[in-house]
Amino acid sequence: MGYTFLKKIQNHYFKKAKKEKYSARSVYKLEEINNKYQLIKNGFQVLDIGCAPGSWSQYLLKKIGNGKIVGIDIKKNVQISDKRFTFIHGNIFHIDEKFLNSNKNTFDLITSDAAPNTTGNKFVDSQNSLAIVKKVFRIAQSVLKINGSIIAKVFQGEDLKAFIDGVRKDFLKIVLFKPKSSRKESYELFIIAIKRNENIDTKY
Ligand SMILES: C[S@@+](CC[C@H](N)C(=O)[O-])C[C@H]1O[C@@H](n2cnc3c(N)ncnc32)[C@H](O)[C@@H]1O
């Protein structure tokens, strides 16, 4: 695919996000995932990991009716003022026991668009991304409801398959999805883990 054509597509999503008042064009990846898998429902409690600047949470707010969203990010640039949205400024690797214990089996859905700062070294970047995903799944062991689901971004890398094989038994279904709105040259994918089973005690 030519560089000019790629730029055109990126520009298309950028303009669309601006017009539709979303804070980032990443929203269209979540929209595509939800159009296909219908995982966001009215009344849902959602944990949105790596939520800044906030387009996924904006989209989630449109879908959850009287549900609730907790968004977490290291960055502070989240400007959502909606009483159904709570922002936690922090690093998921430092998430405390108090949060995990007070939110036991609370969330119907965990979304994570969290990505490491990229180094340009594909191996290092995919390992760092997988470390985030493993942490997301560890958090889910405490706070995700039975039958709850996870949508998590990951960079493709050599250890991804082993991880997916390991978590497969903890969910009804696991799929890897590449949205059309994700840049073709990017090696990001989304792990869609549908309906957690009762016991998920895998050591991630
Ligand atoms: C691609 S952006 C997310 C965009 C967001 N989904 C949206 O639609 O606006 C990735 C975010 O992950 C956050 N992030 C990366 N590592 C994190 C960590 N360990 N804990 C919390 N947030 C993290 C970054 O600060 C960044 O804001």
The ligand as an SDF file (V2000), in Angstrom:
LIG
                    3D

 27 29  0  0  0  0  0  0  0  0999 V2000
   -3.1730    4.5780   22.5810 C   0  0  0  0  0  0  0  0  0  0  0  0
   -3.3340    5.4290   24.0860 S   0  0  0  0  0  0  0  0  0  0  0  0
   -5.0040    5.0900   24.5250 C   0  0  0  0  0  0  0  0  0  0  0  0
   -6.0260    5.8620   23.7470 C   0  0  0  0  0  0  0  0  0  0  0  0
   -7.4090    5.7460   24.3550 C   0  0  0  0  0  0  0  0  0  0  0  0
   -7.9500    4.4070   24.1970 N   0  0  0  0  0  0  0  0  0  0  0  0
   -8.3710    6.7030   23.7100 C   0  0  0  0  0  0  0  0  0  0  0  0
   -9.2420    6.2440   22.9580 O   0  0  0  0  0  0  0  0  0  0  0  0
   -8.2880    7.9020   23.9440 O   0  0  0  0  0  0  0  0  0  0  0  0
   -2.4650    4.3960   25.2090 C   0  0  0  0  0  0  0  0  0  0  0  0
   -2.4750    4.8990   26.6380 C   0  0  0  0  0  0  0  0  0  0  0  0
   -1.9630    3.8670   27.4910 O   0  0  0  0  0  0  0  0  0  0  0  0
   -1.3870    4.5060   28.6150 C   0  0  0  0  0  0  0  0  0  0  0  0
   -0.5480    3.5580   29.3540 N   0  0  0  0  0  0  0  0  0  0  0  0
    0.5390    2.8880   28.9070 C   0  0  0  0  0  0  0  0  0  0  0  0
    1.0620    2.1340   29.8970 N   0  0  0  0  0  0  0  0  0  0  0  0
    0.2800    2.3030   30.9850 C   0  0  0  0  0  0  0  0  0  0  0  0
    0.3230    1.8020   32.3260 C   0  0  0  0  0  0  0  0  0  0  0  0
    1.2900    0.9570   32.7260 N   0  0  0  0  0  0  0  0  0  0  0  0
   -0.6220    2.1870   33.1990 N   0  0  0  0  0  0  0  0  0  0  0  0
   -1.5950    3.0730   32.8140 C   0  0  0  0  0  0  0  0  0  0  0  0
   -1.6770    3.5910   31.5570 N   0  0  0  0  0  0  0  0  0  0  0  0
   -0.7570    3.2220   30.6530 C   0  0  0  0  0  0  0  0  0  0  0  0
   -0.6250    5.6600   27.9830 C   0  0  0  0  0  0  0  0  0  0  0  0
   -0.3350    6.6560   28.9430 O   0  0  0  0  0  0  0  0  0  0  0  0
   -1.5860    6.1180   26.8780 C   0  0  0  0  0  0  0  0  0  0  0  0
   -2.3730    7.2020   27.3080 O   0  0  0  0  0  0  0  0  0  0  0  0
  1  2  1  0
  2  3  1  0
  2 10  1  0
  3  4  1  0
  4  5  1  0
  5  6  1  0
  5  7  1  0
  7  8  2  0
  7  9  1  0
 10 11  1  0
 11 12  1  0
 11 26  1  0
 12 13  1  0
 13 14  1  0
 13 24  1  0
 14 15  1  0
 14 23  1  0
 15 16  2  0
 16 17  1  0
 17 18  1  0
 17 23  2  0
 18 19  1  0
 18 20  2  0
 20 21  1  0
 21 22  2  0
 22 23  1  0
 24 25  1  0
 24 26  1  0
 26 27  1  0
M  CHG  2   2   1   9  -1
M  END
$$$$
